[in-house]
Amino acid sequence: YVLVCDPAIFSSATNLIAPGEGVFVLVKASGVQLIFPPAVTSATTVPTRRQLIGQSHRALAPQWSLELIAQAGDAVTRGNFIGAGASGSSGLRLMAPPRPPIQERFVDIRMVSGDGAPLKAELKANPALNDAWQFDVITDQSDTDVTLSWGNLARVPSNYRLTLVDTVSGARKAMRTSAAYTIRSGSGLTT
């Protein structure tokens, strides 16, 4: 899956769906309408970013977000975000889409929410400097290097000292001074 939304909310998201690509939309409210713009016929008809986003969406832009990426062999998962919501917001949580029914050789990151729902992204409302984001990295590949990496921390305020803590081994990594963390998956079905 690829996250499709306003890149002002999640920096590495895309806001375009290419012809022939499919889209999974999860709606948990009645009366929601999807309105697609007409096909663009020339460069002069392309709306500007300001026209697309509009004033009401600016309040959704986060203070900061950071993408987490996991790779196990040739399987990669992207579009997993942690961060802080805009000041005065209630935060933002994106539910994880369902896994495809037949998927071999996968790796995934699932945020662990308080209510047990799997998340792909969690932007906390006004997080304290010592808040934590809990997530699991899972794969069906046994005895394989699994690498968790993260994007550029330039958007993360300097007063946040992000530290990755491996709750299995107890290892700790300062995320500003390292770009990735690798473990070896076990012999079971998930790691």
N, CA, C and O of each residue as an XYZ file, in Angstrom:
764
protein
N       0.829     -1.194      0.000
C       0.000      0.000      0.000
C       0.866      1.247      0.000
O       1.982      1.243      0.519
N       0.345      2.303     -0.582
C       1.009      3.598     -0.591
C       0.013      4.597     -0.008
O      -1.165      4.587     -0.364
N       0.488      5.454      0.884
C      -0.381      6.452      1.491
C      -0.618      7.586      0.503
O       0.324      8.191     -0.008
N      -1.885      7.862      0.244
C      -2.272      8.949     -0.650
C      -3.010      9.980      0.184
O      -4.101      9.717      0.689
N      -2.413     11.146      0.326
C      -3.042     12.250      1.061
C      -2.249     13.516      0.774
O      -1.351     13.510     -0.068
N      -2.565     14.567      1.446
C      -1.871     15.827      1.289
C      -0.445     15.678      1.846
O      -0.299     15.378      3.031
N       0.603     15.874      1.046
C       1.971     15.760      1.542
C       2.314     16.777      2.641
O       3.340     16.633      3.306
N       1.482     17.789      2.841
C       1.714     18.715      3.956
C       1.422     18.029      5.287
O       1.923     18.453      6.328
N       0.611     16.970      5.257
C       0.302     16.226      6.479
C       1.360     15.159      6.725
O       1.895     15.069      7.830
N       1.671     14.346      5.710
C       2.707     13.319      5.793
C       3.682     13.567      4.660
O       3.329     13.404      3.492
N       4.897     13.957      4.984
C       5.853     14.477      4.011
C       6.160     13.547      2.850
O       6.364     14.035      1.738
N       6.203     12.250      3.044
C       6.559     11.370      1.926
C       5.339     10.722      1.273
O       5.481      9.807      0.463
N       4.157     11.187      1.617
C       2.939     10.681      0.972
C       2.837     11.270     -0.434
O       3.465     12.280     -0.748
N       2.054     10.633     -1.247
C       1.797     11.161     -2.582
C       0.371     11.706     -2.622
O      -0.497     11.237     -1.886
N       0.136     12.680     -3.467
C      -1.223     13.190     -3.614
C      -1.784     12.871     -4.996
O      -2.783     13.450     -5.423
N      -1.125     11.937     -5.689
C      -1.573     11.554     -7.019
C      -1.819     10.053     -7.090
O      -1.100      9.264     -6.477
N      -2.824      9.677     -7.832
C      -3.103      8.276     -8.118
C      -2.941      8.131     -9.628
O      -3.651      8.772    -10.404
N      -2.009      7.291    -10.031
C      -1.723      7.133    -11.461
C      -2.835      6.335    -12.137
O      -3.504      5.525    -11.495
N      -3.030      6.566    -13.434
C      -4.023      5.774    -14.167
C      -3.713      4.285    -14.033
O      -2.562      3.863    -14.152
N      -4.760      3.496    -13.785
C      -4.594      2.064    -13.653
C      -4.313      1.591    -12.239
O      -4.349      0.388    -11.983
N      -4.032      2.513    -11.300
C      -3.794      2.123     -9.912
C      -5.124      2.000     -9.182
O      -6.076      2.723     -9.476
N      -5.178      1.082     -8.232
C      -6.370      0.906     -7.416
C      -6.247      1.674     -6.117
O      -5.149      2.057     -5.712
N      -7.372      1.896     -5.469
C      -7.397      2.660     -4.229
C      -8.261      1.921     -3.213
O      -9.349      1.449     -3.543
N      -7.775      1.823     -1.978
C      -8.544      1.279     -0.868
C      -8.982      2.466     -0.021
O      -8.145      3.250      0.427
N     -10.270      2.602      0.198
C     -10.798      3.713      0.982
C     -11.599      3.134      2.137
O     -12.541      2.369      1.927
N     -11.223      3.498      3.352
C     -11.963      3.063      4.532
C     -12.740      4.266      5.052
O     -12.153      5.286      5.412
N     -14.051      4.141      5.088
C     -14.910      5.220      5.558
C     -15.721      4.687      6.720
O     -16.377      3.651      6.608
N     -15.675      5.393      7.834
C     -16.423      4.962      9.015
C     -17.500      5.979      9.386
O     -17.790      6.194     10.563
N     -18.077      6.590      8.379
C     -19.150      7.552      8.612
C     -20.105      7.484      7.428
O     -19.695      7.191      6.305
N     -21.359      7.751      7.683
C     -22.327      7.741      6.591
C     -22.339      9.109      5.912
O     -21.968     10.122      6.505
N     -22.769      9.108      4.679
C     -22.923     10.359      3.954
C     -21.644     10.920      3.364
O     -21.631     12.068      2.921
N     -20.565     10.146      3.345
C     -19.309     10.629      2.783
C     -19.345     10.469      1.276
O     -19.762      9.427      0.770
N     -18.911     11.497      0.551
C     -18.873     11.451     -0.897
C     -17.434     11.609     -1.367
O     -16.690     12.438     -0.843
N     -17.047     10.813     -2.357
C     -15.764     10.992     -3.012
C     -16.024     11.764     -4.290
O     -16.787     11.317     -5.147
N     -15.402     12.908     -4.421
C     -15.592     13.744     -5.602
C     -14.251     13.847     -6.305
O     -13.286     14.365     -5.742
N     -14.192     13.358     -7.528
C     -12.957     13.369     -8.293
C     -12.972     14.526     -9.275
O     -13.989     14.786     -9.919
N     -11.846     15.225     -9.393
C     -11.807     16.331    -10.360
C     -11.822     15.780    -11.773
O     -11.459     14.626    -12.001
N     -12.246     16.614    -12.730
C     -12.235     16.153    -14.123
C     -10.802     15.895    -14.577
O      -9.852     16.438    -14.013
N     -10.664     15.069    -15.590
C      -9.335     14.777    -16.134
C      -8.702     16.067    -16.637
O      -9.380     16.907    -17.228
N      -7.420     16.222    -16.406
C      -6.693     17.421    -16.834
C      -6.328     17.267    -18.298
O      -5.787     16.242    -18.713
N      -6.632     18.309    -19.083
C      -6.346     18.229    -20.514
C      -5.157     19.072    -20.917
O      -4.569     18.823    -21.969
N      -4.781     20.056    -20.124
C      -3.600     20.852    -20.445
C      -2.996     21.377    -19.151
O      -3.660     21.418    -18.115
N      -1.750     21.772    -19.219
C      -1.049     22.257    -18.033
C      -1.692     23.517    -17.472
O      -1.554     23.792    -16.280
N      -2.391     24.289    -18.300
C      -2.995     25.523    -17.818
C      -4.214     25.266    -16.945
O      -4.656     26.163    -16.228
N      -4.774     24.039    -16.991
C      -5.956     23.759    -16.186
C      -5.618     23.077    -14.862
O      -6.521     22.774    -14.082
N      -4.336     22.830    -14.595
C      -3.955     22.173    -13.356
C      -4.131     23.157    -12.198
O      -3.546     24.240    -12.225
N      -4.922     22.804    -11.183
C      -5.101     23.722    -10.062
C      -3.805     23.844     -9.259
O      -2.993     22.920     -9.210
N      -3.638     24.992     -8.640
C      -2.449     25.203     -7.811
C      -2.604     24.447     -6.507
O      -3.707     24.039     -6.142
N      -1.499     24.264     -5.809
C      -1.527     23.574     -4.518
C      -2.481     24.289     -3.562
O      -3.212     23.634     -2.819
N      -2.483     25.605     -3.571
C      -3.366     26.369     -2.679
C      -4.829     26.069     -2.995
O      -5.644     25.938     -2.082
N      -5.171     25.960     -4.285
C      -6.543     25.646     -4.652
C      -6.921     24.233     -4.224
O      -8.049     23.997     -3.792
N      -5.990     23.293     -4.341
C      -6.278     21.913     -3.973
C      -6.446     21.740     -2.468
O      -7.349     21.038     -2.013
N      -5.576     22.382     -1.702
C      -5.597     22.184     -0.252
C      -6.714     22.995      0.398
O      -7.454     22.477      1.234
N      -6.836     24.246      0.020
C      -7.875     25.087      0.610
C      -7.515     25.520      2.021
O      -6.651     24.924      2.663
N      -8.162     26.525      2.481
C      -7.868     27.079      3.798
C      -8.179     26.114      4.933
O      -7.434     26.068      5.911
N      -9.262     25.339      4.833
C      -9.678     24.493      5.953
C      -8.694     23.366      6.225
O      -8.620     22.894      7.360
N      -7.930     22.913      5.227
C      -7.003     21.815      5.429
C      -5.685     22.251      6.049
O      -4.937     21.408      6.544
N      -5.382     23.535      6.036
C      -4.112     24.004      6.594
C      -4.001     23.686      8.081
O      -2.900     23.454      8.582
N      -5.102     23.672      8.777
C      -5.068     23.382     10.207
C      -4.670     21.935     10.489
O      -4.280     21.609     11.611
N      -4.764     21.056      9.475
C      -4.402     19.660      9.672
C      -2.905     19.411      9.564
O      -2.433     18.356      9.986
N      -2.145     20.353      9.011
C      -0.719     20.132      8.836
C      -0.069     19.913     10.201
O      -0.298     20.684     11.133
N       0.740     18.864     10.316
C       1.308     18.534     11.619
C       2.455     19.451     11.998
O       3.056     20.116     11.154
N       2.743     19.468     13.299
C       3.966     20.121     13.728
C       5.136     19.373     13.105
O       6.084     19.980     12.606
N       5.055     18.049     13.143
C       6.084     17.241     12.488
C       5.604     15.808     12.317
O       4.748     15.331     13.063
N       6.168     15.129     11.323
C       5.905     13.709     11.122
C       7.187     13.059     10.634
O       8.037     13.708     10.026
N       7.312     11.772     10.908
C       8.502     11.015     10.541
C       8.059      9.672      9.989
O       7.297      8.951     10.632
N       8.540      9.334      8.788
C       8.169      8.054      8.179
C       9.092      6.946      8.682
O      10.308      7.115      8.760
N       8.484      5.808      9.022
C       9.218      4.601      9.387
C       9.097      3.616      8.227
O       8.009      3.413      7.686
N      10.222      3.005      7.849
C      10.263      2.079      6.717
C      10.892      0.778      7.207
O      11.909      0.800      7.901
N      10.291     -0.349      6.848
C      10.860     -1.653      7.204
C      11.126     -2.436      5.929
O      10.364     -2.368      4.965
N      12.241     -3.192      5.948
C      12.589     -4.027      4.812
C      13.077     -5.374      5.321
O      13.889     -5.447      6.243
N      12.572     -6.439      4.707
C      13.008     -7.807      4.985
C      13.189     -8.484      3.635
O      12.206     -8.772      2.953
N      14.421     -8.742      3.242
C      14.675     -9.277      1.907
C      14.214     -8.273      0.873
O      14.612     -7.109      0.916
N      13.365     -8.715     -0.071
C      12.863     -7.793     -1.092
C      11.511     -7.180     -0.735
O      10.953     -6.418     -1.524
N      10.983     -7.500      0.433
C       9.712     -6.921      0.877
C       9.979     -5.607      1.627
O      10.877     -5.531      2.465
N       9.189     -4.583      1.314
C       9.352     -3.259      1.925
C       7.978     -2.720      2.292
O       7.011     -2.919      1.557
N       7.893     -2.041      3.425
C       6.668     -1.318      3.782
C       7.010      0.138      4.034
O       7.983      0.456      4.718
N       6.195      1.012      3.473
C       6.355      2.461      3.638
C       5.017      3.035      4.103
O       4.038      2.304      4.251
N       4.987      4.340      4.330
C       3.729      4.996      4.687
C       3.328      4.796      6.133
O       2.142      4.841      6.459
N       4.309      4.573      7.012
C       4.074      4.429      8.450
C       4.644      5.673      9.120
O       5.832      5.962      8.983
N       3.809      6.408      9.841
C       4.254      7.704     10.364
C       4.013      7.831     11.860
O       3.008      7.356     12.389
N       4.959      8.483     12.531
C       4.769      8.950     13.904
C       4.949     10.460     13.866
O       5.548     10.987     12.928
N       4.442     11.157     14.865
C       4.633     12.599     14.874
C       3.729     13.306     15.844
O       3.067     12.698     16.686
N       3.723     14.626     15.694
C       2.933     15.500     16.554
C       1.935     16.265     15.702
O       2.296     16.837     14.673
N       0.677     16.275     16.135
C      -0.361     17.005     15.424
C      -0.199     18.501     15.599
O       0.545     18.962     16.464
N      -0.898     19.246     14.775
C      -0.847     20.699     14.844
C      -1.305     21.172     16.216
O      -2.151     20.543     16.852
N      -0.750     22.263     16.655
C      -1.098     22.826     17.945
C      -2.604     23.054     18.027
O      -3.199     23.647     17.128
N      -3.203     22.587     19.094
C      -4.634     22.743     19.291
C      -5.468     21.664     18.628
O      -6.691     21.661     18.764
N      -4.830     20.747     17.913
C      -5.587     19.683     17.260
C      -5.785     18.520     18.228
O      -5.208     18.491     19.315
N      -6.602     17.576     17.816
C      -6.804     16.380     18.634
C      -5.918     15.233     18.158
O      -6.112     14.088     18.566
N      -4.954     15.532     17.303
C      -4.075     14.500     16.777
C      -4.698     13.836     15.560
O      -5.785     14.214     15.122
N      -4.009     12.854     15.025
C      -4.480     12.163     13.838
C      -4.007     10.724     13.901
O      -2.825     10.458     14.122
N      -4.939      9.790     13.705
C      -4.613      8.358     13.674
C      -5.157      7.781     12.389
O      -6.338      7.946     12.084
N      -4.302      7.098     11.623
C      -4.738      6.434     10.399
C      -4.784      4.949     10.654
O      -3.781      4.348     11.037
N      -5.944      4.351     10.445
C      -6.096      2.911     10.609
C      -5.289      2.189      9.536
O      -5.161      2.675      8.412
N      -4.748      1.032      9.890
C      -4.010      0.225      8.926
C      -4.997     -0.459      7.993
O      -6.012     -0.985      8.448
N      -4.714     -0.459      6.690
C      -5.602     -1.179      5.773
C      -5.448     -2.682      5.988
O      -4.435     -3.130      6.524
N      -6.430     -3.451      5.580
C      -6.289     -4.904      5.732
C      -5.189     -5.433      4.823
O      -4.936     -4.888      3.749
N      -4.547     -6.495      5.265
C      -3.544     -7.140      4.434
C      -4.232     -7.822      3.264
O      -5.338     -8.340      3.416
N      -3.594     -7.830      2.097
C      -4.180     -8.566      0.974
C      -4.382    -10.030      1.364
O      -3.609    -10.563      2.161
N      -5.401    -10.684      0.819
C      -5.705    -12.053      1.237
C      -4.558    -13.034      0.990
O      -4.333    -13.932      1.802
N      -3.846    -12.878     -0.095
C      -2.703    -13.748     -0.371
C      -1.487    -12.849     -0.499
O      -1.346    -12.111     -1.474
N      -0.621    -12.915      0.482
C       0.582    -12.095      0.463
C       1.722    -12.928      1.017
O       1.736    -13.287      2.195
N       2.663    -13.224      0.164
C       3.838    -13.966      0.587
C       5.010    -13.011      0.667
O       5.076    -12.014     -0.051
N       5.930    -13.338      1.554
C       7.150    -12.555      1.721
C       6.797    -11.096      2.011
O       7.044    -10.216      1.187
N       6.227    -10.850      3.170
C       5.825     -9.502      3.533
C       6.604     -9.027      4.757
O       7.169     -9.821      5.510
N       6.613     -7.733      4.926
C       7.069     -7.085      6.152
C       6.108     -5.940      6.380
O       5.650     -5.314      5.424
N       5.798     -5.657      7.631
C       4.841     -4.597      7.930
C       5.180     -3.956      9.260
O       5.836     -4.563     10.107
N       4.733     -2.736      9.435
C       4.850     -2.007     10.702
C       3.443     -1.709     11.154
O       2.646     -1.160     10.394
N       3.127     -2.065     12.382
C       1.806     -1.763     12.933
C       1.976     -1.001     14.233
O       2.591     -1.485     15.183
N       1.423      0.192     14.256
C       1.407      0.967     15.497
C       0.510      0.243     16.487
O      -0.492     -0.364     16.110
N       0.876      0.316     17.732
C       0.083     -0.316     18.787
C      -0.708      0.798     19.464
O      -0.144      1.629     20.175
N      -2.031      0.806     19.233
C      -2.869      1.855     19.830
C      -3.428      1.379     21.157
O      -3.444      0.182     21.445
N      -3.880      2.315     21.954
C      -4.445      1.995     23.262
C      -5.682      1.117     23.192
O      -5.939      0.339     24.110
N      -6.461      1.231     22.102
C      -7.685      0.440     21.986
C      -7.482     -0.841     21.176
O      -8.449     -1.540     20.874
N      -6.236     -1.153     20.823
C      -5.937     -2.390     20.122
C      -6.085     -2.331     18.609
O      -5.783     -3.310     17.926
N      -6.541     -1.216     18.074
C      -6.701     -1.086     16.624
C      -5.335     -0.884     15.976
O      -4.545     -0.071     16.455
N      -5.039     -1.618     14.885
C      -3.751     -1.426     14.214
C      -3.749     -0.107     13.429
O      -4.709      0.210     12.726
N      -2.675      0.638     13.559
C      -2.562      1.942     12.907
C      -1.379      1.958     11.950
O      -0.396      1.245     12.153
N      -1.479      2.771     10.914
C      -0.350      3.037     10.023
C       0.321      4.345     10.406
O       1.491      4.557     10.087
N      -0.400      5.218     11.081
C       0.161      6.509     11.440
C      -0.498      7.012     12.709
O      -1.690      6.813     12.942
N       0.319      7.674     13.527
C      -0.213      8.300     14.735
C       0.515      9.618     14.976
O       1.704      9.650     15.292
N      -0.241     10.704     14.815
C       0.258     12.032     15.165
C      -0.431     12.416     16.455
O      -1.634     12.675     16.477
N       0.334     12.450     17.524
C      -0.249     12.722     18.840
C      -0.520     14.207     19.005
O       0.211     15.054     18.491
N      -1.590     14.504     19.734
C      -1.922     15.888     20.034
C      -1.007     16.371     21.160
O      -1.045     15.836     22.268
N      -0.208     17.357     20.880
C       0.675     17.969     21.876
C       1.438     16.936     22.707
O       1.282     16.905     23.928
N       2.263     16.086     22.077
C       2.970     15.065     22.847
C       4.007     15.684     23.779
O       4.658     16.674     23.446
N       4.141     15.077     24.947
C       5.186     15.492     25.878
C       6.521     15.002     25.331
O       6.557     14.101     24.492
N       7.606     15.582     25.795
C       8.923     15.201     25.304
C       9.262     13.749     25.626
O      10.130     13.162     24.981
N       8.588     13.160     26.616
C       8.885     11.768     26.971
C       7.803     10.789     26.495
O       7.789      9.636     26.927
N       6.897     11.232     25.612
C       5.883     10.330     25.055
C       6.546      9.261     24.192
O       7.648      9.456     23.680
N       5.865      8.140     24.038
C       6.383      7.038     23.223
C       5.351      6.624     22.192
O       4.147      6.723     22.428
N       5.826      6.163     21.055
C       5.010      5.556     20.024
C       5.423      4.092     20.000
O       6.594      3.780     19.782
N       4.481      3.202     20.221
C       4.793      1.778     20.216
C       4.350      1.182     18.894
O       3.271      1.487     18.388
N       5.209      0.316     18.336
C       4.865     -0.343     17.085
C       5.568     -1.688     17.021
O       6.577     -1.919     17.688
N       5.009     -2.566     16.201
C       5.581     -3.881     15.954
C       6.017     -3.949     14.504
O       5.348     -3.417     13.618
N       7.141     -4.606     14.266
C       7.578     -4.916     12.912
C       7.336     -6.413     12.737
O       7.863     -7.226     13.497
N       6.539     -6.773     11.735
C       6.198     -8.184     11.540
C       6.595     -8.630     10.133
O       6.571     -7.844      9.186
N       6.955     -9.887     10.022
C       7.298    -10.469      8.727
C       7.025    -11.958      8.755
O       6.979    -12.578      9.818
N       6.843    -12.525      7.571
C       6.686    -13.974      7.468
C       7.997    -14.636      7.057
O       8.046    -15.849      6.855
N       9.055    -13.845      6.933
C      10.343    -14.360      6.490
C      11.199    -14.735      7.698
O      11.570    -13.872      8.494
N      11.505    -15.997      7.828
C      12.316    -16.436      8.967
C      13.797    -16.331      8.632
O      14.206    -16.423      7.474
N      14.591    -16.133      9.691
C      16.045    -16.076      9.585
C      16.497    -15.092      8.496
O      17.330    -15.416      7.649
N      15.931    -13.897      8.543
C      16.195    -12.845      7.557
C      16.515    -11.543      8.280
O      15.936    -11.258      9.327
N      17.435    -10.751      7.729
C      17.682     -9.420      8.279
C      16.459     -8.547      8.035
O      15.960     -8.461      6.913
N      15.985     -7.905      9.084
C      14.863     -6.971      9.005
C      15.409     -5.612      9.428
O      15.874     -5.441     10.555
N      15.348     -4.648      8.511
C      15.898     -3.321      8.776
C      14.778     -2.310      8.909
O      13.925     -2.189      8.030
N      14.789     -1.591     10.012
C      13.867     -0.482     10.246
C      14.668      0.790     10.010
O      15.710      0.995     10.632
N      14.188      1.639      9.119
C      14.863      2.907      8.863
C      13.847      4.037      8.985
O      12.639      3.804      9.022
N      14.349      5.240      9.045
C      13.475      6.399      9.209
C      13.986      7.513      8.325
O      15.169      7.587      7.991
N      13.073      8.362      7.963
C      13.403      9.479      7.084
C      14.209     10.556      7.797
O      14.691     10.377      8.916
N      14.331     11.648      7.121
C      15.084     12.798      7.621
C      14.381     13.397      8.838
O      13.175     13.646      8.806
N      15.126     13.622      9.888
C      14.555     14.183     11.109
C      14.599     15.710     11.126
O      14.399     16.316     12.179
N      14.853     16.338      9.989
C      14.949     17.801      9.938
C      13.651     18.483     10.359
O      13.693     19.586     10.903
N      12.498     17.855     10.124
C      11.210     18.453     10.496
C      10.869     18.234     11.967
O       9.930     18.841     12.483
N      11.628     17.368     12.648
C      11.379     17.085     14.060
C      12.089     18.150     14.886
O      13.301     18.313     14.748
N      11.373     18.880     15.741
C      12.017     19.921     16.548
C      13.194     19.366     17.347
O      13.166     18.224     17.805
N      14.213     20.183     17.504
C      15.452     19.729     18.156
C      15.254     19.368     19.630
O      16.084     18.657     20.197
N      14.187     19.838     20.256
C      13.966     19.480     21.664
C      13.429     18.054     21.820
O      13.356     17.549     22.941
N      13.052     17.394     20.714
C      12.661     15.979     20.757
C      13.904     15.137     20.499
O      14.544     15.272     19.456
N      14.241     14.279     21.438
C      15.368     13.361     21.275
C      14.787     11.963     21.048
O      14.584     11.200     21.992
N      14.529     11.650     19.801
C      13.898     10.380     19.473
C      14.884      9.231     19.654
O      15.996      9.255     19.125
N      14.453      8.229     20.410
C      15.270      7.049     20.681
C      14.456      5.813     20.355
O      13.341      5.647     20.849
N      15.016      4.942     19.517
C      14.393      3.672     19.220
C      14.796      2.691     20.308
O      15.983      2.523     20.587
N      13.809      2.040     20.926
C      14.080      1.052     21.967
C      13.529     -0.289     21.501
O      12.327     -0.434     21.279
N      14.420     -1.268     21.355
C      14.019     -2.629     21.003
C      13.566     -3.291     22.292
O      14.387     -3.580     23.163
N      12.275     -3.534     22.422
C      11.746     -4.071     23.683
C      12.099     -5.536     23.893
O      11.932     -6.051     24.999
N      12.585     -6.225     22.855
C      13.000     -7.624     22.992
C      14.434     -7.710     23.507
O      14.709     -8.416     24.477
N      15.348     -6.987     22.851
C      16.762     -7.065     23.230
C      17.179     -6.006     24.232
O      18.198     -6.160     24.905
N      16.402     -4.925     24.344
C      16.774     -3.813     25.207
C      17.704     -2.817     24.540
O      18.078     -1.823     25.161
N      18.091     -3.057     23.281
C      18.982     -2.145     22.564
C      18.302     -0.792     22.371
O      17.083     -0.710     22.221
N      19.112      0.267     22.377
C      18.626      1.636     22.206
C      19.435      2.309     21.099
O      20.654      2.146     21.031
N      18.759      3.062     20.235
C      19.411      3.795     19.150
C      18.929      5.228     19.151
O      17.725      5.480     19.112
N      19.857      6.171     19.196
C      19.510      7.584     19.035
C      19.201      7.796     17.557
O      20.073      7.598     16.710
N      17.987      8.191     17.241
C      17.549      8.244     15.853
C      18.141      9.424     15.082
O      18.151      9.398     13.851
N      18.630     10.448     15.761
C      19.261     11.572     15.062
C      20.674     11.222     14.590
O      21.166     11.811     13.627
N      21.323     10.279     15.252
C      22.704      9.937     14.896
C      22.816      8.606     14.170
O      23.924      8.177     13.851
N      21.721      7.956     13.907
C      21.718      6.715     13.124
C      20.505      6.754     12.199
O      19.518      7.437     12.474
N      20.596      6.019     11.113
C      19.518      6.058     10.115
C      18.718      4.771     10.050
O      17.681      4.720      9.388
N      19.192      3.713     10.739
C      18.513      2.426     10.628
C      18.905      1.525     11.790
O      19.879      1.774     12.501
N      18.113      0.471     11.959
C      18.362     -0.545     12.978
C      17.999     -1.888     12.363
O      16.914     -2.035     11.799
N      18.892     -2.871     12.462
C      18.664     -4.178     11.846
C      18.655     -5.267     12.888
O      19.500     -5.290     13.783
N      17.693     -6.177     12.774
C      17.624     -7.367     13.611
C      17.513     -8.572     12.692
O      17.245     -8.433     11.499
N      17.716     -9.732     13.245
C      17.530    -10.983     12.502
C      16.203    -11.568     12.932
O      15.955    -11.739     14.126
N      15.336    -11.881     11.959
C      14.036    -12.438     12.305
C      14.219    -13.848     12.878
O      15.220    -14.519     12.627
N      13.240    -14.260     13.638
C      13.284    -15.581     14.264
C      12.865    -16.671     13.301
O      12.714    -16.437     12.102
N      12.681    -17.852     13.836
C      12.289    -18.973     12.992
C      10.776    -19.158     12.949
O      10.286    -20.038     12.241
N      10.021    -18.340     13.701
C       8.558    -18.418     13.687
C       7.989    -17.672     12.500
O       8.726    -17.230     11.619
N       6.666    -17.533     12.480
C       6.010    -16.866     11.352
C       6.115    -15.343     11.405
O       6.146    -14.692     10.361
N       6.170    -14.768     12.607
C       6.252    -13.308     12.707
C       7.377    -12.922     13.635
O       7.776    -13.699     14.503
N       7.885    -11.725     13.451
C       8.950    -11.176     14.297
C       8.461     -9.880     14.880
O       9.187     -9.228     15.631
